[in-house]
Each structure stands twice: as C-alpha cells, then as structure tokens.
Amino acid sequence: MPQLPGRRSALQTLLGLAGVLSVAPLVFRLQPARAGNVASNSAAPYTHRLALLIGNGDYPVPHDLPPIHKNVMDLGEALAFRGFDVTQAMNLDESSLQTTVNEFVKRVEQAPPNAVTLFYYAGHGLQVDSNNLLLGSGANPTAPRRDLLARSLVLQQKLLAALPPRPQALNITVIDACRTDLRNALGDGEGLNQVEAPVGSLVCFSTGAGKPAVSPASADQNTFYTGALVKLLRESEGHITFNDLFRMVKEDVENTMLKHPLAAIRRLAQNPFIADNARVQVPLTVSAPAMLGLPALQPMSPQEEADWLAIQSTQWPVDLLRLCQSFLTSYPNSIQAKSVMVYQAGAQQALSVLRNKEVKLFKTSFVLPQPLPSQLQVDAGADLVRAARGDKDAAARIARLHRQADTEQGQLRYVGWLQYAGGLGNGIACYELALYYREVAQPLLAAQAEAQARQLGYSPPRALGHARK
C-alpha cells in the first residue's frame, strides 16, 4: 500500500505518543449496538454477527502506514452499529497474526449456520508464488520473498479455505492492502492475486488484482477504500444488502479518486476487486428502522413492487437495462433506487462485453443446462440473474455447468460463458479458457486467453502447468 507524500517526522511523533508504533499487539472488543430484542435474538437469521478487524501499520520506515489505526477504529464503530460483535487487533507480528486468525476461525465454526461474519485486514499485502500474503507487523515488505513467506499469513489457505462454508448466511473478507513499492505504483505492480470466493462468501480487495492501493501519510485520514466503506455502512438504509453495499463502495472509491484534485491520485485511482459467491442476500440491518433511531422507510406502491420484482428475476442484460432505466424514471426516490443503480451499471458493463465480436454468447445462451438437481437449479438460476448484472464469478459458474453437459452445444456455451466472464474481469476464467484451448490444440487462442488472464491480474499456480515466461 504505497503512501502519499507527507510530513513523516510529525506523524511518527503523533503515532508514538498514541502508542500505535508499539510492537506489542493490541487486542480489544467492541460490543454490538443493540436494538431492542430483535438484534439480540441469536435465533433470528443474520442477527448473530462476528467481525475481526486487524490493523498492521507498524513497519520499518518508510513502509509504516499511519492511517491504519483510524481505519480499524472507524470501521469497528460502523460495524457495531450494524450489530456486529467486533474484535479489533493492532500491530500483530506473524505469530500473533496466525493465532488471532485461528481463534477467529474457531469462533466462526461455533457460530450458528445463519451467522454473518466479517474479516478485515489493513496493512501490507503482497503476492508470492500466486499466494496472497498478509504481512506481519514489523516485517520489511521489500525483504527477500523467502523471508516474507515466513513472516506472513497466506490468505487463501489460512483464512478463506479455513472458514466453514456459509450457504445460509455470509462470510465477508475485506483486504485493504497491496504491494508497497512506489516505483511500480504507476505500472503493472505485483499486487494481490485474483481469488474465487468459497460458497457463501464475499471477498473484497481495496484495489484491482495486481494493482497498488495508496495510503495517505496522515494518521487523521482513512485510506480511500476504508473511508468509503465506513461512510456507506453508516449512511446506507438497512434494507441494502451487503452484496450491493460493496458494489457501492467500489463505485465510490473509483469516483472519488478519479475526480481527486491531485493528478497523482487520479493516476493511481483504484478499481476495487470483488469475488462474490453468496447464496443468500443479507441486509445490513434486520431490525426495524425505528429501533435504531432511523426514519421509517417509505413503502413501495403495488406497481413499484411489481416492477422491482421484475428486475429481480430478469436474466438478459438488454431487458434488465431497460427495466432499470424505466424504474429509475418512474420511482427516482424509491427505497430500492440505489440498488437499481448498481444493477443498471452492471447491465451496462454486461451489454458492452456482449457486443464484443470475440465473445460468442447470445440471448439464447442465457439458459441453464437441463436437468439439474433442485438446489443446484435454484443456485444456478440466481447466478443467471447475477450474470445479467455483470457478475464475473456467476458467469464463470454458469460456464462450468454447461461443460458438464458434455454435448457440442454445452461445449460452445462453456466457451462463450468463459469469454463473457473474462470480459467482465474474471482472470481465473480466462486462464481456464486457455487450458481448454490447449486441450483442443488451439495454441494461439490459448496464448491470447492466458495473456488476458495476466492483464486482469491473475497468476496461476505452477501446479496448473504454468511457468512464468
């Protein structure tokens, strides 16, 4: 996470007085806000909420990160407002980092199946041998890679794979970290690698895969991503889902940085990464607005609700875009307007990809292979709707269903859906397409798909038969 220029000596003095530069880890709890009996009823779905926030800002100068303490404090308060039982930990070395994460995983394992969990890490992160590493406090991000492996937590194996799947609720992972070398900040840096979210999970990076995130050199400012997340957690209406919230955060970060008065910030504008495999849509709040001291929501009219439900079930981007535009024209002040704006933006991106002559996917392709088991049919139907909204991961899952059909039409749709997923930004789908082209002896197409995967920030493991050229 590169720092923006600032007066470092004054900041070091401030952080030293505050104890933020202490090597000893600080771990403490923040209790959730309670809204009558509803928020405290652990039997109700989505009311049991756990969060672990880790902030590592203590690194050797000039790699220390002054905003990290404020990030953790502000986000903790915003999550507590949304009913999370928050554990905050500061400046964890590699041993404490591993222990704290292991304890969190155990708490998640013991939580009800309909519990919502959130893991947040702010600090230095980097990629070594296709693995995403979260760097322990005190480590030097420019150290040899072998040393960094020994002083880091491997995100994929130690957290994402360790957390139990949560198809009835949601596991959220948020990483506000990236490569630190400013010399690579304007080029193709070694940022975090693309990942796929496990079942029932949402994985969010503060910037695109393979790209840097920037950090203000001030302890009084949040990083761009965490600042947007805190703001929208505080301001958004409770019926907004976490899936839509993080897409709103992504748009907020992009707009804020692209319109920043400093040219350097505009050049480093972050495009946050989202990997979404949620099986249910979880609202920010399950309590009535009055219980949280918020104004009551304006109910939808019967026609407005019917139009909203039509949007929720539309599986073709052209139709979705038309319905979204009509809804926003007819109901500009609807309680669902912000979510519809998210779907509209996704449909516009999807339509742009479908217009690419290289993407062989058509309206007749937006169907599911038959037959499918009942639960898979439900999940795949939801993925088809999300794919129409530009969800790159849902598109990849649809592609894999078609390959299982083992028919000529199934293989054609498999390729088309992978092309579509790649056009939406899924580097893993691009590399999967490259492997397929190798199998069918089309080396030129395989090389093009692999190059696209790299451009999107995906580095395949060597176990997949890949060697860096």
One Martini backbone bead per residue (centre of mass of N, CA, C, O) as a GRO file, in nm:
protein
  469
    1MET     BB    1   0.080   0.046   0.032
    2PRO     BB    2   0.120   0.335  -0.080
    3GLN     BB    3   0.239   0.647  -0.003
    4LEU     BB    4   0.180   0.961   0.044
    5PRO     BB    5   0.296   1.249   0.073
    6GLY     BB    6   0.462   1.365   0.382
    7ARG     BB    7   0.506   1.444   0.732
    8ARG     BB    8   0.676   1.215   0.906
    9SER     BB    9   0.781   1.322   1.178
   10ALA     BB   10   0.506   1.411   1.295
   11LEU     BB   11   0.371   1.133   1.272
   12GLN     BB   12   0.561   0.972   1.450
   13THR     BB   13   0.504   1.132   1.705
   14LEU     BB   14   0.201   1.083   1.722
   15LEU     BB   15   0.212   0.767   1.721
   16GLY     BB   16   0.392   0.736   1.966
   17LEU     BB   17   0.197   0.871   2.173
   18ALA     BB   18  -0.042   0.657   2.096
   19GLY     BB   19   0.101   0.358   2.055
   20VAL     BB   20   0.107   0.246   1.751
   21LEU     BB   21   0.430   0.161   1.743
   22SER     BB   22   0.390  -0.076   1.895
   23VAL     BB   23   0.478  -0.412   1.897
   24ALA     BB   24   0.259  -0.478   2.072
   25PRO     BB   25  -0.034  -0.614   2.074
   26LEU     BB   26  -0.376  -0.500   2.018
   27VAL     BB   27  -0.666  -0.631   2.196
   28PHE     BB   28  -1.020  -0.574   2.133
   29ARG     BB   29  -1.361  -0.493   2.218
   30LEU     BB   30  -1.681  -0.442   2.038
   31GLN     BB   31  -1.994  -0.389   2.096
   32PRO     BB   32  -2.299  -0.419   1.992
   33ALA     BB   33  -2.567  -0.281   1.882
   34ARG     BB   34  -2.887  -0.247   2.034
   35ALA     BB   35  -3.235  -0.340   1.921
   36GLY     BB   36  -3.364  -0.467   2.135
   37ASN     BB   37  -3.469  -0.798   2.074
   38VAL     BB   38  -3.383  -0.842   1.781
   39ALA     BB   39  -3.059  -0.814   1.790
   40SER     BB   40  -3.039  -1.042   2.039
   41ASN     BB   41  -3.161  -1.268   1.850
   42SER     BB   42  -2.992  -1.557   1.755
   43ALA     BB   43  -3.232  -1.709   1.597
   44ALA     BB   44  -3.224  -1.504   1.399
   45PRO     BB   45  -3.147  -1.415   1.098
   46TYR     BB   46  -2.835  -1.238   1.089
   47THR     BB   47  -2.781  -1.147   1.405
   48HIS     BB   48  -2.527  -1.312   1.408
   49ARG     BB   49  -2.221  -1.115   1.458
   50LEU     BB   50  -1.884  -1.127   1.328
   51ALA     BB   51  -1.566  -0.945   1.393
   52LEU     BB   52  -1.235  -0.900   1.242
   53LEU     BB   53  -0.984  -0.647   1.309
   54ILE     BB   54  -0.681  -0.578   1.128
   55GLY     BB   55  -0.393  -0.360   1.214
   56ASN     BB   56  -0.098  -0.294   1.014
   57GLY     BB   57   0.142  -0.012   1.069
   58ASP     BB   58   0.416  -0.150   1.179
   59TYR     BB   59   0.687  -0.047   0.993
   60PRO     BB   60   0.950   0.019   0.835
   61VAL     BB   61   1.102   0.283   0.742
   62PRO     BB   62   0.877   0.389   0.484
   63HIS     BB   63   0.629   0.150   0.553
   64ASP     BB   64   0.451   0.290   0.723
   65LEU     BB   65   0.084   0.319   0.840
   66PRO     BB   66  -0.099   0.569   0.973
   67PRO     BB   67  -0.422   0.498   0.903
   68ILE     BB   68  -0.488   0.223   1.046
   69HIS     BB   69  -0.609   0.297   1.319
   70LYS     BB   70  -0.853   0.453   1.205
   71ASN     BB   71  -0.975   0.231   1.040
   72VAL     BB   72  -1.043   0.039   1.277
   73MET     BB   73  -1.211   0.229   1.451
   74ASP     BB   74  -1.429   0.316   1.244
   75LEU     BB   75  -1.523   0.034   1.151
   76GLY     BB   76  -1.607  -0.074   1.426
   77GLU     BB   77  -1.839   0.128   1.471
   78ALA     BB   78  -2.003   0.061   1.213
   79LEU     BB   79  -2.045  -0.245   1.281
   80ALA     BB   80  -2.183  -0.212   1.554
   81PHE     BB   81  -2.431  -0.066   1.434
   82ARG     BB   82  -2.483  -0.354   1.263
   83GLY     BB   83  -2.438  -0.588   1.504
   84PHE     BB   84  -2.141  -0.634   1.569
   85ASP     BB   85  -1.894  -0.838   1.708
   86VAL     BB   86  -1.593  -0.673   1.784
   87THR     BB   87  -1.256  -0.741   1.691
   88GLN     BB   88  -0.949  -0.573   1.777
   89ALA     BB   89  -0.623  -0.553   1.604
   90MET     BB   90  -0.280  -0.449   1.666
   91ASN     BB   91   0.019  -0.517   1.564
   92LEU     BB   92   0.085  -0.812   1.426
   93ASP     BB   93   0.268  -1.057   1.424
   94GLU     BB   94   0.297  -1.358   1.280
   95SER     BB   95   0.204  -1.514   1.534
   96SER     BB   96  -0.042  -1.337   1.619
   97LEU     BB   97  -0.188  -1.352   1.352
   98GLN     BB   98  -0.238  -1.656   1.347
   99THR     BB   99  -0.380  -1.683   1.622
  100THR     BB  100  -0.615  -1.483   1.570
  101VAL     BB  101  -0.732  -1.628   1.322
  102ASN     BB  102  -0.782  -1.904   1.452
  103GLU     BB  103  -0.984  -1.799   1.663
  104PHE     BB  104  -1.189  -1.695   1.460
  105VAL     BB  105  -1.250  -1.961   1.316
  106LYS     BB  106  -1.365  -2.098   1.570
  107ARG     BB  107  -1.600  -1.900   1.611
  108VAL     BB  108  -1.733  -1.959   1.339
  109GLU     BB  109  -1.777  -2.266   1.381
  110GLN     BB  110  -1.972  -2.199   1.645
  111ALA     BB  111  -2.165  -2.066   1.479
  112PRO     BB  112  -2.434  -2.019   1.329
  113PRO     BB  113  -2.536  -2.076   1.005
  114ASN     BB  114  -2.680  -1.764   1.010
  115ALA     BB  115  -2.421  -1.621   1.030
  116VAL     BB  116  -2.226  -1.321   1.027
  117THR     BB  117  -1.905  -1.251   0.876
  118LEU     BB  118  -1.593  -1.048   0.940
  119PHE     BB  119  -1.289  -0.981   0.765
  120TYR     BB  120  -1.016  -0.749   0.844
  121TYR     BB  121  -0.740  -0.599   0.652
  122ALA     BB  122  -0.472  -0.369   0.739
  123GLY     BB  123  -0.186  -0.333   0.524
  124HIS     BB  124   0.044  -0.549   0.412
  125GLY     BB  125   0.038  -0.679   0.073
  126LEU     BB  126   0.119  -0.981  -0.121
  127GLN     BB  127   0.279  -1.175  -0.386
  128VAL     BB  128   0.364  -1.534  -0.372
  129ASP     BB  129   0.327  -1.783  -0.571
  130SER     BB  130   0.005  -1.690  -0.592
  131ASN     BB  131   0.008  -1.586  -0.305
  132ASN     BB  132  -0.158  -1.425  -0.045
  133LEU     BB  133  -0.008  -1.184   0.172
  134LEU     BB  134  -0.004  -1.111   0.521
  135LEU     BB  135   0.178  -0.884   0.698
  136GLY     BB  136   0.362  -0.864   0.957
  137SER     BB  137   0.458  -0.686   1.200
  138GLY     BB  138   0.786  -0.541   1.124
  139ALA     BB  139   0.810  -0.606   0.843
  140ASN     BB  140   0.975  -0.610   0.529
  141PRO     BB  141   0.842  -0.574   0.209
  142THR     BB  142   1.154  -0.595   0.068
  143ALA     BB  143   1.212  -0.863   0.129
  144PRO     BB  144   1.270  -1.162   0.075
  145ARG     BB  145   1.044  -1.398  -0.011
  146ARG     BB  146   1.119  -1.614   0.197
  147ASP     BB  147   1.079  -1.424   0.440
  148LEU     BB  148   0.783  -1.345   0.387
  149LEU     BB  149   0.657  -1.625   0.417
  150ALA     BB  150   0.747  -1.642   0.730
  151ARG     BB  151   0.585  -1.336   0.788
  152SER     BB  152   0.299  -1.466   0.700
  153LEU     BB  153  -0.035  -1.480   0.579
  154VAL     BB  154  -0.227  -1.707   0.401
  155LEU     BB  155  -0.521  -1.642   0.274
  156GLN     BB  156  -0.633  -1.895   0.132
  157GLN     BB  157  -0.556  -2.118   0.355
  158LYS     BB  158  -0.593  -1.962   0.651
  159LEU     BB  159  -0.895  -1.853   0.570
  160LEU     BB  160  -1.083  -1.925   0.327
  161ALA     BB  161  -1.048  -2.244   0.372
  162ALA     BB  162  -1.113  -2.243   0.692
  163LEU     BB  163  -1.380  -2.145   0.651
  164PRO     BB  164  -1.694  -2.213   0.669
  165PRO     BB  165  -1.944  -2.262   0.493
  166ARG     BB  166  -2.229  -2.009   0.408
  167PRO     BB  167  -2.527  -2.062   0.255
  168GLN     BB  168  -2.723  -1.914   0.490
  169ALA     BB  169  -2.517  -1.669   0.460
  170LEU     BB  170  -2.206  -1.481   0.553
  171ASN     BB  171  -1.875  -1.432   0.431
  172ILE     BB  172  -1.644  -1.164   0.495
  173THR     BB  173  -1.368  -1.026   0.299
  174VAL     BB  174  -1.129  -0.761   0.379
  175ILE     BB  175  -0.866  -0.603   0.175
  176ASP     BB  176  -0.641  -0.327   0.269
  177ALA     BB  177  -0.406  -0.417   0.038
  178CYS     BB  178  -0.057  -0.401  -0.099
  179ARG     BB  179   0.180  -0.309  -0.277
  180THR     BB  180   0.468  -0.078  -0.191
  181ASP     BB  181   0.606   0.009  -0.454
  182LEU     BB  182   0.621   0.316  -0.606
  183ARG     BB  183   0.763   0.241  -0.878
  184ASN     BB  184   0.492   0.047  -0.946
  185ALA     BB  185   0.227   0.221  -0.923
  186LEU     BB  186   0.214   0.296  -1.256
  187GLY     BB  187   0.222  -0.004  -1.306
  188ASP     BB  188   0.279  -0.353  -1.302
  189GLY     BB  189   0.225  -0.477  -1.023
  190GLU     BB  190   0.249  -0.698  -0.729
  191GLY     BB  191  -0.029  -0.778  -0.651
  192LEU     BB  192  -0.298  -0.923  -0.587
  193ASN     BB  193  -0.460  -1.211  -0.635
  194GLN     BB  194  -0.688  -1.377  -0.771
  195VAL     BB  195  -1.009  -1.492  -0.647
  196GLU     BB  196  -1.232  -1.730  -0.519
  197ALA     BB  197  -1.523  -1.767  -0.366
  198PRO     BB  198  -1.663  -1.927  -0.142
  199VAL     BB  199  -1.927  -2.055  -0.020
  200GLY     BB  200  -2.084  -1.787   0.121
  201SER     BB  201  -1.902  -1.549  -0.015
  202LEU     BB  202  -1.709  -1.235   0.029
  203VAL     BB  203  -1.447  -1.079  -0.167
  204CYS     BB  204  -1.240  -0.786  -0.085
  205PHE     BB  205  -1.058  -0.539  -0.256
  206SER     BB  206  -0.924  -0.211  -0.273
  207THR     BB  207  -0.814  -0.336  -0.543
  208GLY     BB  208  -0.690  -0.456  -0.806
  209ALA     BB  209  -0.548  -0.700  -0.940
  210GLY     BB  210  -0.206  -0.619  -0.947
  211LYS     BB  211  -0.254  -0.359  -0.770
  212PRO     BB  212  -0.235  -0.057  -0.612
  213ALA     BB  213  -0.252   0.098  -0.301
  214VAL     BB  214  -0.326   0.393  -0.120
  215SER     BB  215  -0.167   0.600   0.144
  216PRO     BB  216  -0.192   0.818   0.367
  217ALA     BB  217   0.035   1.041   0.561
  218SER     BB  218  -0.215   1.019   0.782
  219ALA     BB  219  -0.377   0.968   1.095
  220ASP     BB  220  -0.653   1.148   1.001
  221GLN     BB  221  -0.688   0.929   0.771
  222ASN     BB  222  -0.829   0.738   0.550
  223THR     BB  223  -0.855   0.525   0.337
  224PHE     BB  224  -1.037   0.512   0.062
  225TYR     BB  225  -1.186   0.245   0.113
  226THR     BB  226  -1.257   0.264   0.417
  227GLY     BB  227  -1.400   0.533   0.400
  228ALA     BB  228  -1.632   0.430   0.219
  229LEU     BB  229  -1.730   0.199   0.400
  230VAL     BB  230  -1.801   0.366   0.648
  231LYS     BB  231  -1.999   0.561   0.518
  232LEU     BB  232  -2.204   0.340   0.406
  233LEU     BB  233  -2.264   0.201   0.675
  234ARG     BB  234  -2.388   0.461   0.807
  235GLU     BB  235  -2.596   0.565   0.557
  236SER     BB  236  -2.735   0.320   0.486
  237GLU     BB  237  -2.993   0.137   0.438
  238GLY     BB  238  -3.091  -0.161   0.589
  239HIS     BB  239  -3.192  -0.316   0.314
  240ILE     BB  240  -2.926  -0.325   0.219
  241THR     BB  241  -2.697  -0.520   0.084
  242PHE     BB  242  -2.380  -0.632   0.095
  243ASN     BB  243  -2.344  -0.669  -0.208
  244ASP     BB  244  -2.429  -0.377  -0.281
  245LEU     BB  245  -2.243  -0.219  -0.098
  246PHE     BB  246  -1.965  -0.305  -0.232
  247ARG     BB  247  -2.042  -0.174  -0.504
  248MET     BB  248  -2.066   0.112  -0.390
  249VAL     BB  249  -1.778   0.133  -0.291
  250LYS     BB  250  -1.639   0.098  -0.559
  251GLU     BB  251  -1.765   0.350  -0.693
  252ASP     BB  252  -1.668   0.558  -0.484
  253VAL     BB  253  -1.364   0.519  -0.519
  254GLU     BB  254  -1.344   0.581  -0.819
  255ASN     BB  255  -1.470   0.865  -0.815
  256THR     BB  256  -1.289   1.001  -0.602
  257MET     BB  257  -1.012   0.953  -0.753
  258LEU     BB  258  -1.083   1.062  -1.044
  259LYS     BB  259  -1.171   1.357  -0.890
  260HIS     BB  260  -0.912   1.439  -0.784
  261PRO     BB  261  -0.701   1.713  -0.753
  262LEU     BB  262  -0.479   1.505  -0.772
  263ALA     BB  263  -0.306   1.357  -1.021
  264ALA     BB  264  -0.181   1.113  -0.869
  265ILE     BB  265  -0.455   0.995  -0.780
  266ARG     BB  266  -0.580   0.958  -1.057
  267ARG     BB  267  -0.353   0.757  -1.156
  268LEU     BB  268  -0.422   0.566  -0.879
  269ALA     BB  269  -0.690   0.461  -0.929
  270GLN     BB  270  -0.915   0.249  -0.787
  271ASN     BB  271  -1.035  -0.102  -0.861
  272PRO     BB  272  -1.216  -0.285  -0.697
  273PHE     BB  273  -1.240  -0.615  -0.573
  274ILE     BB  274  -1.482  -0.884  -0.652
  275ALA     BB  275  -1.591  -1.189  -0.486
  276ASP     BB  276  -1.896  -1.377  -0.559
  277ASN     BB  277  -2.075  -1.650  -0.344
  278ALA     BB  278  -2.353  -1.586  -0.263
  279ARG     BB  279  -2.671  -1.743  -0.161
  280VAL     BB  280  -2.756  -1.487  -0.001
  281GLN     BB  281  -2.935  -1.193   0.102
  282VAL     BB  282  -2.793  -0.956   0.321
  283PRO     BB  283  -2.876  -0.727   0.538
  284LEU     BB  284  -2.758  -0.478   0.730
  285THR     BB  285  -3.053  -0.488   0.865
  286VAL     BB  286  -3.312  -0.652   1.079
  287SER     BB  287  -3.423  -0.407   1.193
  288ALA     BB  288  -3.615  -0.168   1.270
  289PRO     BB  289  -3.563   0.162   1.225
  290ALA     BB  290  -3.673   0.265   1.504
  291MET     BB  291  -3.468   0.095   1.680
  292LEU     BB  292  -3.222   0.292   1.549
  293GLY     BB  293  -3.332   0.592   1.499
  294LEU     BB  294  -3.479   0.576   1.223
  295PRO     BB  295  -3.642   0.636   0.957
  296ALA     BB  296  -3.897   0.541   0.790
  297LEU     BB  297  -3.987   0.360   0.529
  298GLN     BB  298  -4.106   0.387   0.215
  299PRO     BB  299  -4.342   0.237   0.071
  300MET     BB  300  -4.438   0.043  -0.182
  301SER     BB  301  -4.606   0.018  -0.444
  302PRO     BB  302  -4.748  -0.223  -0.626
  303GLN     BB  303  -4.603  -0.143  -0.894
  304GLU     BB  304  -4.320  -0.106  -0.781
  305GLU     BB  305  -4.291  -0.395  -0.677
  306ALA     BB  306  -4.331  -0.532  -0.951
  307ASP     BB  307  -4.086  -0.396  -1.088
  308TRP     BB  308  -3.876  -0.503  -0.889
  309LEU     BB  309  -3.929  -0.808  -0.938
  310ALA     BB  310  -3.853  -0.802  -1.237
  311ILE     BB  311  -3.558  -0.730  -1.192
  312GLN     BB  312  -3.492  -0.984  -1.004
  313SER     BB  313  -3.561  -1.194  -1.273
  314THR     BB  314  -3.364  -1.093  -1.484
  315GLN     BB  315  -3.152  -1.263  -1.761
  316TRP     BB  316  -3.116  -1.000  -1.955
  317PRO     BB  317  -2.941  -0.715  -2.006
  318VAL     BB  318  -3.133  -0.557  -2.190
  319ASP     BB  319  -3.383  -0.583  -2.010
  320LEU     BB  320  -3.258  -0.474  -1.752
  321LEU     BB  321  -3.187  -0.192  -1.848
  322ARG     BB  322  -3.476  -0.107  -1.917
  323LEU     BB  323  -3.599  -0.151  -1.632
  324CYS     BB  324  -3.412   0.039  -1.476
  325GLN     BB  325  -3.474   0.300  -1.628
  326SER     BB  326  -3.779   0.295  -1.569
  327PHE     BB  327  -3.767   0.292  -1.261
  328LEU     BB  328  -3.602   0.561  -1.220
  329THR     BB  329  -3.816   0.737  -1.361
  330SER     BB  330  -4.068   0.653  -1.181
  331TYR     BB  331  -3.865   0.599  -0.898
  332PRO     BB  332  -3.633   0.807  -0.775
  333ASN     BB  333  -3.727   0.761  -0.444
  334SER     BB  334  -3.673   0.485  -0.394
  335ILE     BB  335  -3.555   0.239  -0.178
  336GLN     BB  336  -3.426   0.086  -0.457
  337ALA     BB  337  -3.248   0.282  -0.629
  338LYS     BB  338  -2.953   0.206  -0.557
  339SER     BB  339  -2.969  -0.087  -0.653
  340VAL     BB  340  -3.054  -0.026  -0.944
  341MET     BB  341  -2.794   0.125  -1.015
  342VAL     BB  342  -2.615  -0.122  -0.988
  343TYR     BB  343  -2.758  -0.293  -1.208
  344GLN     BB  344  -2.724  -0.094  -1.438
  345ALA     BB  345  -2.416  -0.093  -1.447
  346GLY     BB  346  -2.390  -0.400  -1.495
  347ALA     BB  347  -2.555  -0.411  -1.761
  348GLN     BB  348  -2.370  -0.223  -1.922
  349GLN     BB  349  -2.122  -0.402  -1.906
  350ALA     BB  350  -2.247  -0.658  -2.026
  351LEU     BB  351  -2.324  -0.532  -2.301
  352SER     BB  352  -2.038  -0.454  -2.384
  353VAL     BB  353  -1.932  -0.747  -2.395
  354LEU     BB  354  -2.147  -0.869  -2.597
  355ARG     BB  355  -2.046  -0.671  -2.839
  356ASN     BB  356  -1.813  -0.848  -2.863
  357LYS     BB  357  -1.699  -1.049  -3.117
  358GLU     BB  358  -1.534  -1.255  -2.922
  359VAL     BB  359  -1.817  -1.303  -2.788
  360LYS     BB  360  -2.001  -1.619  -2.779
  361LEU     BB  361  -2.297  -1.468  -2.685
  362PHE     BB  362  -2.649  -1.515  -2.632
  363LYS     BB  363  -2.972  -1.515  -2.550
  364THR     BB  364  -2.992  -1.836  -2.587
  365SER     BB  365  -2.760  -1.875  -2.353
  366PHE     BB  366  -2.965  -1.774  -2.113
  367VAL     BB  367  -2.940  -2.077  -1.993
  368LEU     BB  368  -2.994  -2.395  -1.860
  369PRO     BB  369  -2.904  -2.690  -1.800
  370GLN     BB  370  -3.053  -3.012  -1.857
  371PRO     BB  371  -3.074  -3.140  -1.573
  372LEU     BB  372  -3.119  -3.029  -1.225
  373PRO     BB  373  -3.086  -3.009  -0.921
  374SER     BB  374  -3.278  -2.826  -0.721
  375GLN     BB  375  -3.060  -2.650  -0.575
  376LEU     BB  376  -2.893  -2.593  -0.830
  377GLN     BB  377  -3.120  -2.453  -0.980
  378VAL     BB  378  -3.143  -2.214  -0.786
  379ASP     BB  379  -2.848  -2.114  -0.793
  380ALA     BB  380  -2.829  -2.086  -1.105
  381GLY     BB  381  -3.057  -1.882  -1.135
  382ALA     BB  382  -2.917  -1.663  -0.968
  383ASP     BB  383  -2.663  -1.647  -1.151
  384LEU     BB  384  -2.809  -1.551  -1.406
  385VAL     BB  385  -2.897  -1.282  -1.288
  386ARG     BB  386  -2.609  -1.183  -1.207
  387ALA     BB  387  -2.485  -1.197  -1.492
  388ALA     BB  388  -2.670  -0.964  -1.602
  389ARG     BB  389  -2.509  -0.764  -1.380
  390GLY     BB  390  -2.188  -0.844  -1.415
  391ASP     BB  391  -2.107  -1.120  -1.284
  392LYS     BB  392  -1.812  -1.293  -1.314
  393ASP     BB  393  -1.862  -1.547  -1.127
  394ALA     BB  394  -2.136  -1.641  -1.225
  395ALA     BB  395  -2.044  -1.690  -1.516
  396ALA     BB  396  -1.839  -1.917  -1.449
  397ARG     BB  397  -2.047  -2.113  -1.324
  398ILE     BB  398  -2.217  -2.146  -1.578
  399ALA     BB  399  -1.998  -2.264  -1.756
  400ARG     BB  400  -1.950  -2.530  -1.586
  401LEU     BB  401  -2.230  -2.645  -1.634
  402HIS     BB  402  -2.203  -2.678  -1.946
  403ARG     BB  403  -1.965  -2.877  -1.948
  404GLN     BB  404  -2.124  -3.115  -1.808
  405ALA     BB  405  -2.311  -3.187  -2.057
  406ASP     BB  406  -2.145  -3.316  -2.299
  407THR     BB  407  -2.190  -3.123  -2.551
  408GLU     BB  408  -2.165  -2.922  -2.812
  409GLN     BB  409  -2.336  -2.694  -2.691
  410GLY     BB  410  -2.200  -2.696  -2.413
  411GLN     BB  411  -1.914  -2.616  -2.516
  412LEU     BB  412  -1.992  -2.348  -2.647
  413ARG     BB  413  -2.108  -2.222  -2.383
  414TYR     BB  414  -1.859  -2.248  -2.216
  415VAL     BB  415  -1.687  -2.055  -2.384
  416GLY     BB  416  -1.877  -1.810  -2.383
  417TRP     BB  417  -1.887  -1.772  -2.069
  418LEU     BB  418  -1.583  -1.732  -2.033
  419GLN     BB  419  -1.563  -1.483  -2.210
  420TYR     BB  420  -1.760  -1.316  -2.043
  421ALA     BB  421  -1.611  -1.331  -1.773
  422GLY     BB  422  -1.351  -1.200  -1.883
  423GLY     BB  423  -1.483  -0.931  -1.974
  424LEU     BB  424  -1.566  -0.875  -1.658
  425GLY     BB  425  -1.267  -0.974  -1.503
  426ASN     BB  426  -1.200  -1.293  -1.516
  427GLY     BB  427  -0.894  -1.444  -1.492
  428ILE     BB  428  -0.963  -1.740  -1.428
  429ALA     BB  429  -1.140  -1.788  -1.677
  430CYS     BB  430  -0.918  -1.730  -1.882
  431TYR     BB  431  -0.733  -1.966  -1.796
  432GLU     BB  432  -0.940  -2.187  -1.843
  433LEU     BB  433  -0.956  -2.127  -2.146
  434ALA     BB  434  -0.661  -2.188  -2.208
  435LEU     BB  435  -0.675  -2.488  -2.130
  436TYR     BB  436  -0.885  -2.565  -2.336
  437TYR     BB  437  -0.724  -2.483  -2.590
  438ARG     BB  438  -0.503  -2.688  -2.540
  439GLU     BB  439  -0.680  -2.946  -2.560
  440VAL     BB  440  -0.777  -2.844  -2.871
  441ALA     BB  441  -0.532  -2.729  -3.030
  442GLN     BB  442  -0.517  -2.381  -2.961
  443PRO     BB  443  -0.250  -2.188  -2.908
  444LEU     BB  444  -0.332  -1.897  -2.978
  445LEU     BB  445  -0.583  -1.879  -2.795
  446ALA     BB  446  -0.434  -1.956  -2.538
  447ALA     BB  447  -0.239  -1.711  -2.532
  448GLN     BB  448  -0.460  -1.493  -2.524
  449ALA     BB  449  -0.599  -1.586  -2.259
  450GLU     BB  450  -0.347  -1.568  -2.079
  451ALA     BB  451  -0.293  -1.268  -2.123
  452GLN     BB  452  -0.563  -1.175  -2.003
  453ALA     BB  453  -0.521  -1.289  -1.722
  454ARG     BB  454  -0.276  -1.109  -1.656
  455GLN     BB  455  -0.413  -0.835  -1.706
  456LEU     BB  456  -0.624  -0.910  -1.459
  457GLY     BB  457  -0.428  -1.042  -1.219
  458TYR     BB  458  -0.354  -1.349  -1.292
  459SER     BB  459  -0.169  -1.611  -1.115
  460PRO     BB  460  -0.089  -1.916  -1.171
  461PRO     BB  461  -0.012  -2.198  -1.056
  462ARG     BB  462   0.231  -2.431  -1.115
  463ALA     BB  463   0.033  -2.682  -1.096
  464LEU     BB  464  -0.104  -2.589  -1.387
  465GLY     BB  465   0.152  -2.574  -1.592
  466HIS     BB  466   0.295  -2.307  -1.516
  467ALA     BB  467   0.534  -2.068  -1.658
  468ARG     BB  468   0.720  -1.806  -1.626
  469LYS     BB  469   0.843  -1.590  -1.889
   0.00000   0.00000   0.00000
